[in-house]
């Protein structure tokens, strides 16, 4: 290239336009921020859940409006769910028409997928929204809500609210149609029923969302607080009338739950009436959800009453949800309260919201007789043993597990011991046992965590509004019971990486030991899960069909290359069966025994693995420590 051409090329390059950086799309119009301003008028909401054959909820909602832009939102961040849980996946048939019959086009917000923008024309005073909500099918994204004998309605799945107003300042009149001949239960007031349709009194949108409905073919109702001006009822729905036949002693046990809660919280009640809603249905399964004046409870079979002595696993759920009326509904972590259902919630204090509630749910279940003391000790042994068998603590502290439900609301990782999950429930319970026993030890039995619960939660009798708290409030309330460096105490346990919080169990006078036979509680757990709980021996949970459901990280199965999702086909040449595998584990514990030989199948390939485990079957139980006072028995004894 000649000097002249070179210079020309350089000039051409210098004159090339500069390369522009990419630019993002302009921001979308914001969702109006919720303000503490009354929404004008009353929303009329009609929901028909009578089509139990097609399992479709049909909704008509009429809203008073003024001309201009409007955003309608489906609840997304719902109190008690701890993660975004809008039932938007199956919502369909969504149309909006004016009071003059004109159909309006809606536009889904491109960022907030549960929000819908619509322009209200001049002269329009009301909009009518229609939609269908097919309920989830097995394996679908939303909990099954309909069976041939039962409907569980969450209003959060079927009602939209106008953005820009706090949900407590929006009024709504709900109407519900159920199948002919069925009966319903709910905390909603002012029910007027004609045929299969019930109209309720006007209430706030917030209260409506907090008042689910159970409806069913077979229902029994029990008064748990006879003569009280603030009644407490137990409404039970089952697949057959025989499953509703409770004995007087069983109902007395539930009445004692109410009595023991009153004693714990000093008689303060933050509700004007309370409804335990309980389904006994294998399709709906185990479930629990807290509300201010009611709770959703589910047992996975009809044997709640009829198999009382053996089917006790999960019976604590009513006590847990009842405690939430005080801890979670009235008293609530500040970062879990929001003025609407679009503003994100934060879960930093779930170890109080759920951990303390789990502690007192189990405690009240035992004090009332829903659990016997021995059944509770069996349950606590499994909780403590699971906490000890959590290698994931080395990298993930208990504090961070409060984010677990936001990260993964579907669960089922197969490696829970390493990834960790909702540990703020049961490991949080161990932290509160630690707090309780330390208070008892420092005050020589004069005070206990009950004093904290009464002062911190048993307040504002009759007040059904929300009272928020923060970490500093928890610490201050503990210091009011007995002075101590509670902030450092709690932070050390929330941020620990070395070991599970077992000091409270030791101070309670008990420790975890292992034996070769499962407790009645573990047997009940295995029946419910249709699995063999071999976590503390082979290092996994094995389905009765041979499917490996969970594997203990770095346990014997894991070291042999067996992970969740693998199927055990044979045990030492014999077809897999739960008892065959247990027999092989027992045989391998004999002196000089060879490894356990399994034929497993994964990724459509079969292979043989040899597991060098010789420790025999191991199931946790609690063993009494004679050098410590039996504080656990004191804690669990009725007041």
C-alpha positions as CSV (number, residue, x, y, z in Angstrom):
1,X,0.0,0.0,0.0
2,X,1.4,3.4,-1.0
3,X,1.7,6.1,1.7
4,X,-1.2,8.0,0.0
5,X,-3.5,5.0,0.1
6,X,-2.6,4.3,3.7
7,X,-3.4,7.8,4.7
8,X,-6.7,7.6,2.9
9,X,-7.6,4.4,4.7
10,X,-6.8,5.9,8.1
11,X,-8.9,9.0,7.3
12,X,-11.8,6.7,6.4
13,X,-11.6,4.8,9.6
14,X,-11.4,7.9,11.7
15,X,-14.6,9.2,10.0
16,X,-16.6,5.9,10.7
17,X,-19.5,6.5,13.1
18,X,-18.8,5.5,16.7
19,X,-20.3,2.1,17.7
20,X,-23.4,2.9,19.9
21,X,-24.0,1.0,23.1
22,X,-27.2,-1.1,23.2
23,X,-30.2,0.7,24.8
24,X,-32.9,-1.1,26.8
25,X,-36.5,-0.7,25.9
26,X,-38.2,2.2,27.7
27,X,-39.7,1.3,31.1
28,X,-43.3,0.2,31.2
29,X,-46.0,2.3,32.9
30,X,-45.7,1.6,36.6
31,X,-48.3,-0.3,38.6
32,X,-50.0,2.3,40.8
33,X,-48.6,2.2,44.3
34,X,-51.0,1.1,47.0
35,X,-52.3,4.0,49.0
36,X,-54.4,4.0,52.2
37,X,-57.3,5.5,50.4
38,X,-60.8,4.0,50.2
39,X,-61.8,2.6,46.8
40,X,-65.1,4.2,45.9
41,X,-68.1,1.8,45.9
42,X,-68.4,-1.9,46.5
43,X,-67.1,-4.7,44.2
44,X,-69.7,-7.4,43.5
45,X,-68.0,-10.8,43.3
46,X,-69.8,-14.0,42.2
47,X,-68.0,-17.3,42.1
48,X,-69.6,-20.6,41.0
49,X,-67.7,-23.8,42.1
50,X,-70.6,-26.2,41.4
51,X,-69.0,-27.8,38.3
52,X,-67.1,-30.6,40.1
53,X,-67.1,-32.8,37.0
54,X,-65.1,-30.4,34.9
55,X,-63.4,-28.9,38.0
56,X,-63.8,-25.3,36.8
57,X,-64.5,-22.3,38.9
58,X,-66.5,-19.6,37.1
59,X,-66.2,-16.0,38.1
60,X,-68.1,-12.8,37.5
61,X,-66.7,-9.6,39.2
62,X,-68.3,-6.2,38.8
63,X,-66.3,-3.1,39.8
64,X,-67.4,0.5,40.1
65,X,-64.9,2.6,38.1
66,X,-64.1,6.1,36.8
67,X,-62.9,6.9,33.3
68,X,-59.2,6.6,32.7
69,X,-56.4,4.0,33.0
70,X,-57.1,1.1,35.4
71,X,-54.9,-1.8,36.5
72,X,-56.5,-5.0,37.8
73,X,-54.3,-7.4,39.7
74,X,-54.5,-11.0,40.7
75,X,-53.1,-11.6,44.2
76,X,-49.4,-12.6,44.0
77,X,-47.7,-12.1,47.3
78,X,-50.2,-13.6,49.6
79,X,-49.8,-13.6,53.4
80,X,-48.8,-17.0,54.7
81,X,-47.5,-18.3,51.4
82,X,-44.0,-16.8,51.8
83,X,-43.3,-16.6,48.0
84,X,-45.0,-15.4,44.9
85,X,-48.0,-17.7,44.5
86,X,-50.5,-16.2,42.1
87,X,-52.7,-18.8,40.6
88,X,-52.2,-17.3,37.2
89,X,-51.2,-20.4,35.2
90,X,-54.7,-21.8,34.6
91,X,-56.7,-18.5,34.6
92,X,-58.5,-18.3,31.3
93,X,-61.6,-16.9,29.6
94,X,-60.7,-13.5,30.9
95,X,-62.9,-10.7,29.4
96,X,-63.8,-7.2,30.5
97,X,-67.0,-5.4,29.5
98,X,-68.5,-2.0,30.4
99,X,-71.9,-1.3,31.9
100,X,-73.0,-0.4,28.3
101,X,-72.0,-3.8,27.0
102,X,-68.8,-2.7,25.2
103,X,-66.0,-5.2,25.4
104,X,-62.6,-3.7,26.3
105,X,-59.2,-5.0,25.4
106,X,-56.9,-5.6,28.3
107,X,-53.1,-5.7,28.1
108,X,-51.1,-7.9,30.4
109,X,-48.3,-5.9,32.1
110,X,-45.0,-7.1,30.4
111,X,-43.2,-7.1,33.8
112,X,-45.9,-7.9,36.4
113,X,-47.7,-10.8,34.7
114,X,-50.5,-10.8,37.3
115,X,-51.5,-7.2,36.4
116,X,-53.8,-6.2,33.6
117,X,-54.1,-2.7,32.1
118,X,-57.4,-1.4,30.7
119,X,-58.6,2.0,29.6
120,X,-62.0,2.9,30.9
121,X,-63.9,5.1,28.4
122,X,-65.8,8.2,29.3
123,X,-69.2,7.7,30.7
124,X,-68.5,4.2,32.0
125,X,-69.3,3.6,35.7
126,X,-68.8,-0.1,36.0
127,X,-66.8,-2.9,34.5
128,X,-67.7,-6.6,34.6
129,X,-64.8,-9.1,34.6
130,X,-65.5,-12.7,33.7
131,X,-63.0,-15.6,33.9
132,X,-62.6,-19.3,34.4
133,X,-60.2,-20.9,36.8
134,X,-59.7,-24.6,36.0
135,X,-58.4,-26.2,39.1
136,X,-55.2,-28.1,39.0
137,X,-55.0,-31.7,37.8
138,X,-52.6,-34.2,39.3
139,X,-49.0,-33.1,38.7
140,X,-50.2,-29.6,37.7
141,X,-48.9,-26.3,39.0
142,X,-51.6,-25.6,41.6
143,X,-52.9,-27.6,44.5
144,X,-55.9,-29.7,43.6
145,X,-59.0,-27.9,44.9
146,X,-61.9,-30.1,43.7
147,X,-62.8,-33.7,44.3
148,X,-66.2,-35.4,43.9
149,X,-67.0,-34.7,47.5
150,X,-65.0,-31.6,48.3
151,X,-64.1,-28.1,47.2
152,X,-61.4,-25.9,48.7
153,X,-61.8,-22.4,47.5
154,X,-59.1,-19.8,47.9
155,X,-60.5,-16.4,46.9
156,X,-57.0,-15.3,46.0
157,X,-57.4,-17.6,42.9
158,X,-60.6,-16.0,41.6
159,X,-60.7,-12.3,42.5
160,X,-58.8,-9.3,41.0
161,X,-58.4,-6.0,42.8
162,X,-57.9,-2.4,41.5
163,X,-54.3,-1.4,42.0
164,X,-53.5,1.8,43.7
165,X,-55.5,1.1,46.9
166,X,-54.5,-0.8,50.0
167,X,-56.5,-4.0,50.0
168,X,-57.9,-3.3,53.4
169,X,-59.5,-0.2,51.9
170,X,-61.4,-2.0,49.1
171,X,-64.9,-3.3,49.9
172,X,-66.4,-6.3,48.3
173,X,-69.6,-8.3,48.5
174,X,-68.9,-12.0,47.8
175,X,-71.5,-14.6,46.6
176,X,-70.7,-18.3,46.3
177,X,-72.6,-21.1,44.5
178,X,-71.7,-24.7,45.5
179,X,-73.1,-28.1,44.4
180,X,-76.7,-28.8,45.3
181,X,-77.0,-30.5,48.7
182,X,-73.5,-29.6,49.9
183,X,-72.6,-27.6,53.0
184,X,-69.9,-25.0,53.5
185,X,-67.8,-23.5,56.2
186,X,-65.9,-20.2,56.3
187,X,-65.0,-17.3,58.6
188,X,-67.0,-14.9,56.4
189,X,-69.9,-13.2,58.2
190,X,-73.5,-12.5,57.3
191,X,-74.3,-15.6,55.2
192,X,-77.7,-15.7,53.5
193,X,-78.3,-18.9,51.6
194,X,-80.9,-19.6,48.9
195,X,-80.7,-23.0,47.4
196,X,-77.0,-23.7,46.6
197,X,-76.0,-20.0,46.6
198,X,-74.8,-18.1,49.6
199,X,-74.4,-14.3,49.8
200,X,-72.0,-12.9,52.4
201,X,-71.9,-9.5,54.1
202,X,-69.7,-6.7,52.6
203,X,-66.2,-7.1,53.8
204,X,-62.7,-5.7,52.9
205,X,-60.9,-7.4,50.0
206,X,-58.1,-8.1,52.6
207,X,-60.5,-10.0,54.9
208,X,-62.1,-11.9,51.9
209,X,-58.7,-13.1,50.7
210,X,-58.0,-14.2,54.3
211,X,-61.3,-16.2,54.5
212,X,-61.1,-19.4,52.4
213,X,-64.2,-21.7,52.0
214,X,-64.5,-25.4,52.4
215,X,-67.6,-27.0,50.9
216,X,-68.4,-30.7,50.8
217,X,-71.0,-33.4,50.5
218,X,-70.3,-34.7,54.0
219,X,-69.7,-32.3,56.9
220,X,-69.6,-32.3,60.7
221,X,-69.3,-29.3,62.9
222,X,-68.1,-29.3,66.5
223,X,-68.2,-26.4,69.1
224,X,-64.8,-26.2,70.7
225,X,-65.6,-23.4,73.1
226,X,-69.2,-23.8,74.3
227,X,-70.8,-20.6,75.6
228,X,-68.0,-18.4,74.5
229,X,-68.8,-14.9,73.0
230,X,-66.0,-15.6,70.6
231,X,-66.8,-19.1,69.4
232,X,-64.3,-21.6,68.1
233,X,-65.6,-24.2,65.7
234,X,-64.2,-27.3,64.0
235,X,-65.7,-28.0,60.6
236,X,-64.7,-31.4,59.2
237,X,-65.3,-32.5,55.6
238,X,-64.8,-36.2,54.5
239,X,-65.5,-38.6,51.7
240,X,-67.8,-40.7,53.8
241,X,-70.1,-40.1,56.8
242,X,-68.3,-42.8,58.9
243,X,-65.1,-40.7,58.8
244,X,-66.9,-37.9,60.6
245,X,-67.8,-39.9,63.7
246,X,-65.7,-38.4,66.5
247,X,-65.8,-39.6,70.0
248,X,-66.6,-37.2,72.9
249,X,-63.0,-37.8,74.1
250,X,-61.6,-36.8,70.8
251,X,-63.6,-33.5,70.7
252,X,-62.6,-32.8,74.3
253,X,-58.9,-33.1,73.2
254,X,-59.6,-30.3,70.5
255,X,-61.3,-28.2,73.2
256,X,-58.3,-28.5,75.4
257,X,-56.2,-27.1,72.5
258,X,-58.3,-24.0,72.6
259,X,-58.0,-23.9,76.4
260,X,-54.3,-24.4,76.5
261,X,-53.8,-21.6,73.9
262,X,-55.8,-19.2,76.1
263,X,-53.6,-20.1,79.0
264,X,-50.4,-19.6,76.9
265,X,-51.5,-16.2,75.5
266,X,-53.2,-14.9,78.7
267,X,-56.7,-15.1,77.3
268,X,-56.1,-12.6,74.5
269,X,-57.8,-13.4,71.2
270,X,-57.3,-11.4,68.1
271,X,-60.4,-12.7,66.5
272,X,-64.2,-12.5,67.1
273,X,-64.7,-16.1,66.1
274,X,-62.5,-18.8,64.7
275,X,-63.1,-21.7,62.3
276,X,-60.8,-24.7,62.0
277,X,-61.5,-26.0,58.5
278,X,-60.4,-29.7,58.2
279,X,-60.5,-31.9,55.1
280,X,-60.0,-35.7,55.4
281,X,-59.2,-36.5,51.9
282,X,-56.2,-38.3,50.3
283,X,-56.4,-36.2,47.1
284,X,-56.3,-32.9,49.0
285,X,-53.7,-34.5,51.3
286,X,-51.8,-32.8,54.1
287,X,-52.1,-29.1,54.1
288,X,-52.1,-26.2,56.5
289,X,-52.6,-22.5,55.9
290,X,-53.1,-19.8,58.5
291,X,-55.7,-17.0,58.6
292,X,-56.8,-14.5,61.2
293,X,-60.2,-16.1,61.9
294,X,-59.8,-19.5,60.4
295,X,-57.3,-22.0,59.2
296,X,-57.1,-24.5,56.3
297,X,-56.1,-27.9,57.5
298,X,-55.9,-31.2,55.7
299,X,-55.3,-34.8,56.6
300,X,-54.4,-37.3,53.9
301,X,-57.0,-40.0,54.8
302,X,-60.3,-40.5,56.4
303,X,-58.7,-42.0,59.5
304,X,-58.2,-38.8,61.5
305,X,-60.9,-39.9,64.0
306,X,-61.3,-43.6,63.1
307,X,-57.6,-44.5,63.4
308,X,-56.9,-42.1,66.2
309,X,-54.3,-44.2,68.0
310,X,-52.1,-45.0,65.0
311,X,-52.7,-42.1,62.6
312,X,-51.4,-39.4,64.8
313,X,-48.7,-38.1,62.4
314,X,-49.6,-34.7,61.2
315,X,-52.3,-34.1,63.9
316,X,-50.3,-31.1,65.2
317,X,-51.2,-29.1,62.1
318,X,-54.3,-27.7,63.8
319,X,-52.3,-26.5,66.7
320,X,-49.7,-24.9,64.4
321,X,-52.2,-23.0,62.4
322,X,-54.1,-21.9,65.5
323,X,-50.9,-20.4,67.0
324,X,-50.5,-18.4,63.8
325,X,-53.6,-16.4,64.8
326,X,-51.3,-14.8,67.3
327,X,-47.9,-15.2,65.6
328,X,-48.1,-14.4,61.9
329,X,-51.5,-12.9,61.6
330,X,-51.9,-10.3,64.4
331,X,-48.2,-10.0,65.3
332,X,-46.2,-10.2,62.0
333,X,-42.7,-9.6,60.9
334,X,-42.5,-6.1,59.5
335,X,-41.0,-7.3,56.2
336,X,-43.9,-9.7,55.7
337,X,-46.5,-7.0,55.8
338,X,-47.4,-5.2,52.6
339,X,-50.4,-2.9,51.8
340,X,-51.3,-5.0,48.7
341,X,-50.6,-8.3,47.0
342,X,-48.2,-7.0,44.4
343,X,-45.5,-5.5,46.7
344,X,-42.9,-8.2,47.3
345,X,-42.6,-9.7,50.8
346,X,-39.3,-10.6,52.5
347,X,-38.9,-13.6,54.7
348,X,-36.0,-12.8,57.0
349,X,-37.9,-13.6,60.2
350,X,-39.5,-16.8,59.2
351,X,-37.5,-18.5,62.0
352,X,-39.8,-16.6,64.3
353,X,-43.0,-16.6,62.2
354,X,-42.7,-20.3,61.5
355,X,-40.0,-21.6,63.9
356,X,-41.7,-20.3,67.0
357,X,-45.1,-21.3,65.7
358,X,-43.8,-24.8,65.1
359,X,-42.4,-24.9,68.6
360,X,-45.7,-23.9,70.2
361,X,-47.8,-25.9,67.7
362,X,-46.1,-29.1,68.9
363,X,-46.1,-27.9,72.5
364,X,-49.8,-27.1,72.6
365,X,-50.6,-30.3,70.6
366,X,-49.0,-32.2,73.5
367,X,-50.4,-30.2,76.3
368,X,-53.9,-30.7,74.9
369,X,-53.5,-34.4,74.1
370,X,-53.4,-34.3,70.3
371,X,-50.0,-35.9,70.9
372,X,-49.0,-38.0,73.9
373,X,-45.7,-37.0,75.5
374,X,-44.1,-40.1,74.2
375,X,-45.4,-39.4,70.6
376,X,-43.9,-35.9,70.9
377,X,-40.6,-37.2,72.1
378,X,-40.6,-39.6,69.1
379,X,-41.3,-36.6,66.8
380,X,-38.6,-34.5,68.4
381,X,-36.1,-37.3,68.1
382,X,-36.6,-37.3,64.3
383,X,-36.4,-33.5,64.1
384,X,-33.2,-33.4,66.0
385,X,-31.6,-36.3,64.1
386,X,-32.5,-34.7,60.8
387,X,-30.9,-31.4,62.0
388,X,-27.7,-33.3,62.9
389,X,-27.7,-35.0,59.5
390,X,-27.5,-31.8,57.5
391,X,-24.1,-31.4,56.0
392,X,-25.4,-28.4,54.0
393,X,-25.0,-26.3,57.1
394,X,-21.3,-26.1,56.3
395,X,-22.1,-23.7,53.4
396,X,-25.6,-22.4,54.1
397,X,-26.6,-21.1,57.5
398,X,-30.1,-21.4,59.0
399,X,-30.7,-17.7,58.4
400,X,-30.5,-18.1,54.6
401,X,-33.0,-20.9,54.6
402,X,-35.7,-18.3,55.2
403,X,-35.3,-17.5,51.5
404,X,-35.8,-21.1,50.5
405,X,-39.5,-20.9,49.5
406,X,-38.9,-17.9,47.3
407,X,-36.1,-19.7,45.6
408,X,-37.9,-23.0,45.2
409,X,-41.6,-23.1,46.0
410,X,-42.1,-26.6,44.5
411,X,-39.6,-28.5,46.6
412,X,-38.4,-32.0,45.8
413,X,-34.7,-31.4,45.2
414,X,-33.7,-35.0,46.2
415,X,-30.6,-33.5,48.0
416,X,-32.3,-31.6,50.9
417,X,-29.5,-32.4,53.3
418,X,-27.0,-30.5,51.2
419,X,-29.1,-27.8,49.6
420,X,-31.2,-27.3,52.7
421,X,-34.9,-26.3,52.4
422,X,-37.5,-25.1,54.9
423,X,-35.2,-25.7,57.9
424,X,-36.5,-22.5,59.6
425,X,-39.5,-24.7,60.7
426,X,-37.9,-27.6,62.5
427,X,-34.4,-26.3,63.1
428,X,-36.0,-23.0,64.1
429,X,-38.0,-25.1,66.6
430,X,-34.8,-26.4,68.1
431,X,-33.5,-22.8,68.5
432,X,-36.6,-21.9,70.4
433,X,-36.2,-25.0,72.6
434,X,-32.7,-23.7,73.3
435,X,-34.2,-20.3,74.3
436,X,-36.9,-21.8,76.5
437,X,-34.6,-24.1,78.4
438,X,-32.0,-21.4,78.9
439,X,-34.6,-19.1,80.4
440,X,-35.7,-21.9,82.7
441,X,-32.1,-22.6,83.7
442,X,-31.2,-19.0,84.3
443,X,-34.3,-18.2,86.4
444,X,-34.2,-21.6,88.2
445,X,-37.6,-22.5,86.7
446,X,-39.3,-19.2,87.7
447,X,-39.8,-18.1,84.1
448,X,-40.0,-19.7,80.7
449,X,-40.6,-19.0,77.1
450,X,-44.3,-18.9,77.9
451,X,-43.7,-15.6,79.6
452,X,-42.2,-14.3,76.4
453,X,-45.2,-15.6,74.3
454,X,-47.7,-14.0,76.6
455,X,-46.0,-10.6,76.6
456,X,-45.0,-10.6,73.0
457,X,-47.9,-12.4,71.3
458,X,-50.8,-12.4,73.7
459,X,-51.5,-8.7,73.4
460,X,-54.2,-6.4,72.1
461,X,-57.2,-8.5,73.0
462,X,-59.9,-8.2,70.4
463,X,-57.7,-6.3,67.9
464,X,-57.8,-7.9,64.4
465,X,-55.4,-5.5,62.8
466,X,-51.7,-6.3,62.1
467,X,-49.0,-5.4,64.6
468,X,-45.5,-5.7,63.1
469,X,-42.3,-6.6,64.8
470,X,-38.6,-6.7,64.0
471,X,-35.5,-8.6,65.3
472,X,-34.8,-5.9,67.9
473,X,-38.4,-6.3,69.2
474,X,-37.9,-10.0,69.7
475,X,-34.6,-9.4,71.6
476,X,-36.2,-6.7,73.8
477,X,-39.1,-8.9,74.7
478,X,-36.7,-11.8,75.7
479,X,-34.6,-9.4,77.8
480,X,-37.8,-8.3,79.6
481,X,-38.2,-11.9,80.6
482,X,-34.6,-12.4,81.7
483,X,-31.6,-10.1,80.9
484,X,-29.1,-11.8,78.6
485,X,-27.2,-11.1,75.3
486,X,-30.1,-12.5,73.3
487,X,-29.0,-10.8,70.1
488,X,-25.6,-12.6,70.1
489,X,-27.3,-15.8,71.2
490,X,-29.8,-15.8,68.3
491,X,-27.3,-14.6,65.7
492,X,-24.8,-17.3,66.6
493,X,-27.4,-20.0,66.0
494,X,-28.8,-18.4,62.8
495,X,-25.3,-18.1,61.3
496,X,-23.8,-21.3,62.6
497,X,-21.9,-23.6,60.2
498,X,-20.4,-26.1,62.6
499,X,-23.3,-28.0,64.2
500,X,-27.0,-28.1,64.7
501,X,-28.5,-26.2,67.6
502,X,-28.7,-29.1,70.1
503,X,-28.0,-27.3,73.3
504,X,-31.7,-26.9,74.1
505,X,-32.4,-30.6,73.7
506,X,-29.5,-31.4,76.1
507,X,-30.6,-28.7,78.6
508,X,-34.1,-30.2,78.4
509,X,-32.7,-33.4,79.8
510,X,-32.6,-35.6,76.7
511,X,-30.4,-36.5,73.8
512,X,-30.6,-38.4,70.5
513,X,-29.8,-42.1,70.5
514,X,-30.4,-44.7,67.8
515,X,-32.0,-48.1,67.9
516,X,-32.7,-50.8,65.2
517,X,-36.5,-50.5,65.3
518,X,-38.4,-47.5,64.1
519,X,-40.6,-45.6,66.6
520,X,-44.4,-45.5,66.1
521,X,-44.0,-41.9,64.8
522,X,-41.5,-43.0,62.1
523,X,-43.7,-45.9,61.1
524,X,-46.6,-43.5,60.7
525,X,-44.4,-41.2,58.7
526,X,-43.3,-44.1,56.5
527,X,-46.9,-45.2,55.9
528,X,-47.9,-41.7,54.8
529,X,-44.9,-41.3,52.5
530,X,-45.0,-45.0,51.3
531,X,-41.2,-45.0,51.9
532,X,-38.6,-46.5,54.1
533,X,-36.7,-43.9,56.2
534,X,-33.1,-45.2,56.0
535,X,-31.5,-41.8,56.3
536,X,-29.4,-42.7,59.4
537,X,-28.2,-46.0,58.0
538,X,-28.0,-46.4,54.3
539,X,-28.3,-42.7,53.8
540,X,-31.6,-42.2,52.0
541,X,-35.3,-42.4,51.8
542,X,-36.5,-45.3,49.6
543,X,-40.0,-45.6,48.2
544,X,-41.8,-48.8,48.7
545,X,-41.6,-49.2,44.9
546,X,-37.8,-48.9,45.0
547,X,-37.6,-45.3,43.9
548,X,-34.8,-43.4,45.7
549,X,-36.5,-40.2,46.9
550,X,-33.8,-38.5,48.9
551,X,-30.1,-39.2,49.4
552,X,-28.0,-38.0,52.3
553,X,-25.1,-36.0,50.9
554,X,-21.9,-38.0,51.3
555,X,-23.8,-40.9,52.9
556,X,-23.3,-44.5,51.9
557,X,-25.7,-44.4,48.9
558,X,-24.2,-41.1,47.7
559,X,-20.7,-42.5,48.0
560,X,-21.8,-45.5,45.9
561,X,-23.1,-43.2,43.2
562,X,-26.8,-43.6,43.9
563,X,-28.8,-40.4,43.6
564,X,-32.4,-39.4,43.9
565,X,-34.4,-40.7,40.9
566,X,-32.6,-44.0,40.8
567,X,-34.6,-47.2,41.2
568,X,-33.5,-50.1,43.2
569,X,-34.4,-53.2,41.2
570,X,-32.7,-56.0,43.2
571,X,-31.2,-56.6,46.6
572,X,-28.4,-59.2,46.5
573,X,-30.1,-60.9,43.6
574,X,-33.6,-60.8,45.1
575,X,-36.4,-58.6,43.7
576,X,-36.5,-55.3,45.6
577,X,-38.9,-55.1,48.6
578,X,-38.6,-52.8,51.6
579,X,-38.2,-55.7,54.0
580,X,-35.6,-57.4,51.8
581,X,-33.5,-54.2,51.8
582,X,-33.8,-53.8,55.6
583,X,-32.8,-57.5,56.0
584,X,-29.7,-56.9,53.9
585,X,-28.7,-53.9,56.0
586,X,-29.1,-55.9,59.1
587,X,-27.1,-58.8,57.6
588,X,-24.3,-56.5,56.6
589,X,-23.8,-55.5,60.2
590,X,-22.5,-58.9,61.2
591,X,-18.7,-59.3,61.7
592,X,-17.0,-60.0,58.4
593,X,-20.1,-59.5,56.3
594,X,-19.7,-58.4,52.7
595,X,-21.0,-55.1,51.3
596,X,-24.6,-54.6,50.5
597,X,-25.1,-55.4,46.8
598,X,-27.9,-53.6,44.9
599,X,-29.0,-53.6,41.3
600,X,-30.1,-50.1,40.4
601,X,-31.5,-48.5,37.3
602,X,-30.9,-44.9,36.3
603,X,-31.0,-43.2,32.9
604,X,-32.5,-46.4,31.5
605,X,-29.3,-48.3,32.4
606,X,-29.0,-51.0,35.1
607,X,-25.8,-51.5,37.1
608,X,-24.6,-53.2,40.2
609,X,-23.4,-51.2,43.2
610,X,-21.7,-52.4,46.3
611,X,-22.3,-50.3,49.5
612,X,-19.7,-50.7,52.2
613,X,-22.0,-49.9,55.0
614,X,-21.9,-52.2,58.1
615,X,-23.7,-50.1,60.8
616,X,-27.1,-51.8,60.7
617,X,-30.5,-50.2,60.8
618,X,-30.6,-46.9,62.8
619,X,-33.7,-45.0,63.9
620,X,-33.6,-42.0,66.3
621,X,-35.2,-41.9,69.7
622,X,-34.7,-39.7,72.7
623,X,-32.6,-40.9,75.6
624,X,-32.9,-39.4,79.1
625,X,-29.9,-37.6,80.5
626,X,-29.9,-38.2,84.2
627,X,-27.5,-35.3,85.0
628,X,-30.0,-32.7,83.7
629,X,-33.5,-31.8,85.0
630,X,-36.3,-33.1,82.8
631,X,-37.3,-29.7,81.5
632,X,-38.8,-31.3,78.4
633,X,-41.6,-32.9,80.4
634,X,-42.2,-29.6,82.2
635,X,-42.5,-27.8,78.9
636,X,-45.0,-30.4,77.5
637,X,-47.1,-30.7,80.6
638,X,-50.6,-29.1,80.4
639,X,-51.2,-25.8,82.2
